[in-house]
Amino acid sequence: MPLLEIVQTTHVNATVRLEESTATLVDQYAAFLHAPADEVVDKALAYVFSKDRDFQDFLRTPEAAHVAPTLRVRRLGQNGSTPELVSDSAKATKSPEAAHDSRQRNQA
């Protein structure tokens, strides 16, 4: 039997907007734990999701399986190229960065 158990997890990059005071608290909590802010947000959300009984009940409904994605998720393109949007709602509109990049290419 191996001495270590390695659990493979998949991470995504997501863009979220926070109130400035919340962002400050995330940074402070991360410093308190000596952990990255991303991990604080991830673990805090996982904790809330696991403790919310009404949400757990909702997850067992057919409606939960058909929720449209609204979180702006990005993944790296092949060979570390420019990130591309993953969520369908985000595909419909260009990000400000993408619009800025296309303006720069058009001016060249």
C-alpha positions as CSV (number, residue, x, y, z in Angstrom):
1,M,0.0,0.0,0.0
2,P,1.4,3.4,-0.9
3,L,2.4,5.8,1.9
4,L,0.9,8.8,0.1
5,E,-2.4,9.3,-1.4
6,I,-2.4,11.8,-4.2
7,V,-5.8,13.4,-5.1
8,Q,-5.9,15.0,-8.5
9,T,-8.0,18.2,-8.6
10,T,-8.8,20.5,-11.4
11,H,-8.6,24.2,-10.9
12,V,-10.0,26.9,-13.0
13,N,-9.4,30.6,-13.0
14,A,-12.6,32.7,-12.4
15,T,-13.2,36.4,-12.3
16,V,-15.4,37.6,-9.6
17,R,-16.2,41.1,-8.3
18,L,-16.0,41.7,-4.5
19,E,-16.7,44.6,-2.4
20,E,-13.5,46.3,-1.5
21,S,-14.0,45.6,2.2
22,T,-14.5,41.9,1.4
23,A,-11.3,41.8,-0.7
24,T,-9.4,43.3,2.2
25,L,-10.8,40.7,4.6
26,V,-9.8,37.9,2.2
27,D,-6.3,39.2,2.1
28,Q,-6.1,39.6,5.8
29,Y,-7.5,36.1,6.4
30,A,-5.0,34.7,4.0
31,A,-2.2,36.4,5.8
32,F,-3.6,35.1,9.1
33,L,-3.6,31.5,7.7
34,H,-0.4,31.9,5.8
35,A,-2.3,30.7,2.7
36,P,-3.0,32.1,-0.8
37,A,-6.1,34.3,-1.1
38,D,-7.4,32.0,-3.8
39,E,-7.4,29.1,-1.4
40,V,-9.2,31.1,1.3
41,V,-12.0,32.0,-1.2
42,D,-12.2,28.4,-2.4
43,K,-12.4,26.8,1.1
44,A,-14.8,29.5,2.4
45,L,-17.2,28.8,-0.4
46,A,-16.9,25.1,0.0
47,Y,-17.6,25.4,3.7
48,V,-20.7,27.6,3.1
49,F,-22.0,25.2,0.4
50,S,-21.6,22.2,2.7
51,K,-23.3,23.8,5.7
52,D,-26.3,25.4,4.0
53,R,-29.0,22.7,4.4
54,D,-31.4,24.5,2.0
55,F,-28.7,24.6,-0.7
56,Q,-28.0,20.9,-0.1
57,D,-31.7,20.2,-0.6
58,F,-31.7,22.3,-3.8
59,L,-28.7,20.3,-5.2
60,R,-30.8,17.2,-5.0
61,T,-33.5,18.7,-7.3
62,P,-33.7,18.4,-11.1
63,E,-33.5,22.2,-11.3
64,A,-30.0,22.2,-9.9
65,A,-28.7,20.1,-12.9
66,H,-30.0,22.7,-15.4
67,V,-28.6,26.0,-13.9
68,A,-27.0,28.2,-16.6
69,P,-23.4,29.1,-15.9
70,T,-22.8,32.7,-15.0
71,L,-19.4,32.6,-13.4
72,R,-16.7,34.0,-15.7
73,V,-14.3,31.0,-15.9
74,R,-11.1,31.1,-17.9
75,R,-8.7,28.4,-18.9
76,L,-5.3,28.6,-20.5
77,G,-5.2,28.0,-24.2
78,Q,-2.8,25.5,-25.7
79,N,0.9,26.0,-24.9
80,G,0.0,28.7,-22.3
81,S,-1.5,31.0,-24.9
82,T,-4.1,33.7,-24.2
83,P,-6.8,32.5,-21.8
84,E,-10.2,31.8,-23.3
85,L,-13.6,32.1,-21.7
86,V,-15.3,28.9,-20.9
87,S,-18.8,29.8,-19.7
88,D,-21.5,30.2,-22.4
89,S,-22.7,33.5,-21.1
90,A,-19.3,35.0,-21.2
91,K,-18.7,33.8,-24.8
92,A,-21.5,36.1,-26.1
93,T,-19.6,39.2,-25.1
94,K,-16.0,40.1,-25.5
95,S,-14.0,40.9,-22.4
96,P,-12.5,44.4,-22.1
97,E,-9.1,42.9,-22.5
98,A,-10.0,41.1,-25.7
99,A,-11.6,44.3,-27.1
100,H,-8.4,46.2,-26.2
101,D,-6.2,43.6,-27.8
102,S,-8.2,43.6,-31.1
103,R,-8.0,47.4,-31.2
104,Q,-4.2,47.2,-30.8
105,R,-4.0,44.7,-33.7
106,N,-6.2,46.8,-35.9
107,Q,-4.0,49.9,-35.3
108,A,-0.8,48.0,-36.2
